[in-house]
Amino acid sequence: MKKIVVVGSINLDLVSSAARMPLVGETIIGQGFATHSGGKGANQAVCAARLGADVSMIGRLGEDSFASDLRKGLNFAGVHTEYIESVSGSSGTAIILVTADGSNSIVVNPGANASLRPQDLIACEDLFRSASIILSQLEIPLETVEELGRIAERLEIPFLLDPAPALPLSSALLKTVTWLTPNESECQSLLKSLGYSRIEATNPIPPEAAVQPFLDAGVRNVILKLGVRGVYIAGRDVEPAYIPSFPVTAVDTTAAGDAFNGGFAFALTSGSLDPLSAARFANAVAAVSVTRSGAQGSMPRLEEVNALANMVEHKSAASSIPENTAHSPITAS
């Protein structure tokens, strides 16, 4: 199995639970509080490493009391942190409210993540050359992500971009993306930035139509995350298909998207699964993750994912998925 390189954010999550989301100006009594290691980049790195991948991360931490624990958490999960440097100021933080039904709202404070600049990637050339896939998100400066896309394109390395939080993306960046993985709200925001002004949350367009503008803009493949409905996948390297989710009882959906991306990257680089099978495996990874609280702490081990995937029989699988894409256990190498 080749190396996975993650370029992204590292945050401390401050999580408060409540029965429901407060209204504007309202104060409600919480039902619990906890801190967890998080950040979309770190979450995806931990997920892939915990599954058994060889993962290195490029990022920035502050010089505060959070930084040491955040680095230790990555190391404990098996993530290589030699390319994570410390800078003055605070580490990134995320303030998260989780409700009784597992829904969440998040406010991210970039902190040290904002100091990861395009020129910082130059020193990582050898690391990039060793990668079989590069992952990134939008909790670091957009110009850094754009430079990363250029590097991935030049080195001919697949580039998986999670466009979260949603920001307008240039056509130049989109053309470097091998796998774009928005959820529905991110998809709507991105479509508006591409000029689709009639997109409304109350009247979403079908997934088949929603992904086409990205493919037309030069993205090689798109995986649209549909929550409890699973994902829709389409592009140049895969036949269009709906891949259903695994039925579980959600406790906390905070890092479900990160679990999917980490799981998908792991499955693609395992050498044994095609993209459709990798997406089904990633659905299983996300399903296990939402049954637990926290971000990095919710990421499953490989044996847990295989157990769920083999236990659940999909009775309504999409007819466009060939029989040979059924999940078979992956072994770490």
Beta strands, then each sheet from edge to edge (+ up, - down):
strand 1: 3-7
strand 2: 11-18
strand 3: 32-38
strand 4: 54-61
strand 5: 80-86
strand 6: 92-99
strand 7: 104-109
strand 8: 131-136
strand 9: 159-161
strand 10: 179-180
strand 11: 221-225
strand 12: 231-235
strand 13: 238-243
sheet 1: 5+ 4+ 1+ 8+ 9+ 10+ 11+ 12- 13+
sheet 2: 3+ 2- 6- 7+
end
